[in-house]
């Protein structure tokens, strides 16, 4: 059976810790959990994870991050790993950036901060059944 990894990308450590804790509390050992504080760190983690061709990848990414913004990050990930489920979790992204990411990265969903746990879980549950 394929492993599913949820990678959370946000430049705020407190957000990463909060999301990871919520995911673990809700899903337990159903998924593997990874975090990255930048797109650059996330690319390294993704490339390492995806050496195992049976892994399913779910990415939850912020938009406003130093260096590479979330939309650019997800578009680059999509070009290499198009089957990854991509979710943007943001309080800052504008409509143009979100639409661009939907079009160019097959963004599954954009959830606004502060997020509602049940909305995030529902999004993961429905998106995880796609691939």
N, C-alpha and C positions, 0 to 999 in steps of 0.2 A: 504494500500500500504506500502511496506517495506521501511524503512528509510535506506539511505546509508550514512555511515560515512567514511570520508577520514582522516586517521591518518598519519601525517607527522612526521618522526623520524630523527633527526639530532642533533648532539652536538653543532652546531653553530646556535645560536639564530637568527642571521641575515638571514640565509638560511631559517629557519622555517618561519620567518615573511614574507619573500619574496614569498615563495611558497604559503603560506596561502592567502596573498593578491592577487596573481595572480589567484588562484582558486576561491576566492570569487568574483573577478571582472568578471571572465568568467562564473561561474556557479550560482552566486547569492545564493538563498536559496534552490537550488536543492539538495544540500548535507549539512550534518553537518560536521564541521571541528574541528579536535583535533590536538594538537602538543605535542611532547615529546622530551626532550633533551637527553634521554638515552633509551637503551633497557629496563632497569629495570622499568623506568617510563612508557614506552609504554606497558609493560606487564600488569601493574596495570590498565591502561586506557582500554586496550582491554578486560580484564576480566570483568570490569564494563560494558562496552558497550555491550558485548555479553551475558549479563544476559537477554537481550531482544532477543528472538530467531528469531524475524523478521528482525533484522538489517543485512544489507549487509556491509561488511568491505573492504575498499581499503586501503592498507598500502603503503606509499611511504617512503622508508628507505635509509639512507646513508649506506655506507659500513664501512668506517673507523671512528669508534667511540670508546671512552675509555670503557674498560670493555668488553662488548659483541659486537663483530663486526656484521655488518649487515647480513652477510650470516648465522651466527649462530642464530641470532635473528629470521630471517625469517624461518629457518628450525624448530625452536622451535614453532613458531606461527603456522606453517603448521601442525605440529603433533597434535595440539589441535583444530585448526580452518582451516581445509583444503580448505574450500570454499572461504576464504579471497583472494582477488586479491592482489598479491604482486609485487611491482615495486621497483627496486633498482635505486637510483639516486646518482651517485658517480663519482668522478674524480680519485679515487685511486684503486678501485678493480681490481685485476688481472683476467685473463681469467679463471684460475683454480677455483677461488672463485665463479665467475659468473656461470660457468658450474655446479659446485657443487650445487649451489642454484637452478639452473634450474631443476636439477635432483631430489634433496631432498626436495625442497620446492615448486615445480611447479612455479618458478619465471616466471611471465608473460613477463616482459621486463626489460632490463637494459638500463637506459638513462645516458649518460655521462654529467658531469658538465663541463663547464657551459651549462645548458640545454636551449633548445629552447621551449618557451611556447607552441607553436602549436604542437610540438612533444609530450609534456607531456599531453596536452588536448586530442590529438588523441589517445594516449595510454589509458587514462582513459575511453574515450568514447567507444573504441572497447572492452576493457577488461570488462567494466561494463555490457555489453550485454551477457557475457558468462554465468553467473550464474543467 
